[in-house]
Amino acid sequence: MTSVRTIEDLRAFLPDPVPGRRTLLGITGPPGAGKSTVAAAVAGIDPEHHALIPMDGFHLADQALAALGLSDRKGAPETFDAHGYAALLARLADGPDHTVYAPAFERRLEQPLANALPVAPTASVLVTEGNYLLLDAPGWREARALLDEVWFVDVEPGLRRRRLVARHVRFGKTPAAAEDWVRRVDEPNTALVAATRDRADRVLDLSRWRLG
């Protein structure tokens, strides 16, 4: 595991570009570890040529979750459209000469938003982040096969859990409900993601992260 503190640390780890094609970099790790922080930092290194495509845009909408009886499992692997996610990565990897619009996830609504993130044809590095990029399951396997590298991000467990509870409270849950959600949903998902750690190309410790 490598400790990272600044954006400059991340810059040093970027894979070498391959002329004539896009680089696809995956950022994974357990809930609350800092995936979004790392992905946004990498995308911000060169905004003109780096684009961010979060996996969370492929959350199933609440209506679909209710129909499937999965409302109380939101965030688990089966509550995502993994095949749709892989299909978008494949489309982006082909390097079309037009802008492609990817979905996003609006945390205040707790819903995916279609066609929210433009990926310009000038983007040569695509950064995607999510919990399940290394999961050995249908859809997720196909997505992983399209990625040039996957970085696994982690932090000290107590810090990660505090971040999760604070995030749930910030977006509307009571402290008690947030603690319960972390225990029932986030921690089982964490165990599942942790089991994929050895498949990563690089493991980064974000416990001492600071903006730089």
C-alpha positions, 0 to 999 in steps of 0.5 A: 500500500502506498500513502498518498497525500497530494494531487502530485502523488497521484500525477506520478502514478498515472499510466503512460498514454498510448498514442491513438487511443484513450486511457481508461483508469478505474478507482475503486475501494470500499464505501467512504474510502475516498474514491470520489476524491481521488477520481475528481483529483485525477480528472482535475489534473488536465480538465481539457483531456481528462473526463470523469465517469462515475459508476454511481450513474448506473444506480437503478432508480427507486422505482426499479428497486421497489419493483425488484424488492431491493429498496433496502439494499440500495448500493449493493452490486445487484442495485446497479445496471452493471451491463449498462455501465460496461456498455458505456465504457466500451462505447467511450473506449472506441473514441467516437468523434462526438460528445458522449453523455454519461449518467450522474448520481444526484445525492440530494435526490438519491437518484441517477440523472441521465445524460448529465456528464459530457465526455468530449472527443478530446478526452484522452484519459477517462477516469471512472470510480465505483465500489465494484470495479474488481468484482468477479461477476457478470457485467463487472467483469466486462467493465474491468476488462476495458480498464487499463489500470484499477487503483484500490483506495482505502483509509483507516477503518474508523475514519471511513465509518465516520465519513459514511455516517456524516455523509448519510446525515448530510443528505437527510438521514438522522444520526441513528438511521445513518448508523443503522444504514452503515451497519446493515448496508455499507459494512457488508458491501465493504467486506465484499469490496475488500475481498477484491483488493488483491486484484488491483494494480495499485493500492493507495492509502488516503488516510493522510490525504490533503489538498495540494 
